[in-house]
Amino acid sequence: MSSHSGGGTTQDATARLDLLDLDDIVQDEDRLLRDTVRRFANEQLRPHIAQWFEDGHLPARDLAIEFGKLGVLGMHLNGYGCAGSTARQYGLACTENDALVCVALEAGHLDAH
């Protein structure tokens, strides 16, 4: 298993999140994609998630545009300008976004109900 270091802050929780010990088995290209999505989530989603929850509004259209620019919207599809990524790459991208939601729940920024 990989050893992970770091403090216990919410901010580094996703940086240490490798419950399935995947870091050692993913290819460099997959790791780059995962890190890009993680950075996007930390920089573009995390700062706003609590406010979106409080407002009861998610700017879905704006987020879809940003996910499209990032290349992860429809990334698993072939054609139509989509990347045709592998299932593994799609799973890694989804896992990063799911991790952000889990961290927000843990920090009390979202209500699980």
C-alpha positions in Angstrom: 0.0 0.0 0.0 1.1 3.6 -0.6 2.0 5.6 2.3 0.3 9.0 2.6 1.5 11.9 4.7 -0.1 15.2 5.5 -2.2 16.8 8.1 -5.8 16.3 8.9 -7.2 19.4 7.3 -10.2 19.2 5.0 -8.3 20.9 2.3 -5.8 18.1 2.0 -8.4 15.3 2.4 -8.8 14.8 -1.4 -5.0 14.9 -1.9 -4.7 12.0 0.4 -7.8 10.1 -0.8 -6.7 6.9 -2.3 -8.8 4.4 -0.5 -8.4 1.8 -3.2 -4.6 2.3 -3.4 -4.8 3.2 -7.1 -1.9 5.6 -7.3 0.6 2.8 -7.8 -1.3 1.2 -10.7 -2.6 4.0 -12.8 -0.6 5.1 -15.8 1.0 8.6 -16.0 -1.6 9.8 -18.5 -4.4 8.7 -16.2 -2.7 10.3 -13.2 -2.4 13.6 -15.1 -6.1 13.6 -15.9 -7.0 12.8 -12.3 -4.7 15.5 -11.0 -6.2 18.0 -13.5 -9.8 17.2 -12.4 -8.7 17.3 -8.7 -7.2 20.8 -9.2 -10.3 22.0 -11.0 -12.5 20.7 -8.2 -10.3 22.3 -5.5 -10.1 25.6 -7.3 -13.4 26.0 -9.1 -15.9 24.0 -7.1 -14.7 23.8 -3.5 -14.7 27.6 -2.8 -18.4 27.8 -3.9 -20.0 24.5 -2.8 -21.2 25.8 0.6 -22.8 28.9 -0.9 -24.5 26.9 -3.6 -25.9 24.7 -1.0 -27.1 27.7 1.1 -28.6 29.4 -1.9 -30.3 26.2 -3.0 -28.9 26.8 -6.5 -26.3 25.0 -8.5 -25.1 26.9 -11.6 -25.4 23.7 -13.7 -25.2 25.4 -17.1 -22.0 27.3 -16.1 -20.5 24.2 -14.6 -21.3 22.1 -17.7 -19.5 24.7 -19.8 -16.4 24.6 -17.5 -16.5 20.7 -17.5 -16.6 20.9 -21.3 -13.6 23.2 -21.5 -11.8 20.8 -19.1 -12.6 17.9 -21.5 -14.5 15.7 -19.0 -18.1 16.4 -20.2 -18.9 13.4 -22.3 -15.3 12.3 -22.1 -16.2 8.6 -22.3 -18.1 9.0 -25.6 -16.6 8.7 -29.1 -17.4 11.3 -31.7 -19.3 14.6 -31.4 -16.0 16.3 -30.3 -15.7 14.0 -27.2 -12.4 12.5 -26.2 -13.3 8.8 -26.2 -11.5 8.2 -22.9 -11.2 4.8 -21.3 -13.6 3.6 -18.6 -10.7 3.9 -16.2 -10.1 7.5 -17.0 -13.8 8.3 -16.7 -13.9 6.6 -13.4 -10.9 8.5 -12.1 -12.5 11.8 -13.1 -15.8 10.9 -11.4 -14.0 9.7 -8.3 -12.4 13.1 -7.9 -15.7 15.0 -8.1 -17.3 12.5 -5.7 -14.4 12.9 -3.3 -15.1 16.7 -3.2 -18.7 16.1 -2.3 -17.7 13.6 0.4 -15.2 16.1 1.9 -17.9 18.9 1.8 -20.3 16.6 3.7 -17.7 15.7 6.2 -16.9 19.3 6.8 -20.5 20.1 7.4 -20.9 22.2 4.3 -23.7 20.0 2.9 -26.5 18.2 4.5 -26.7 14.5 3.6 -30.5 14.5 3.8 
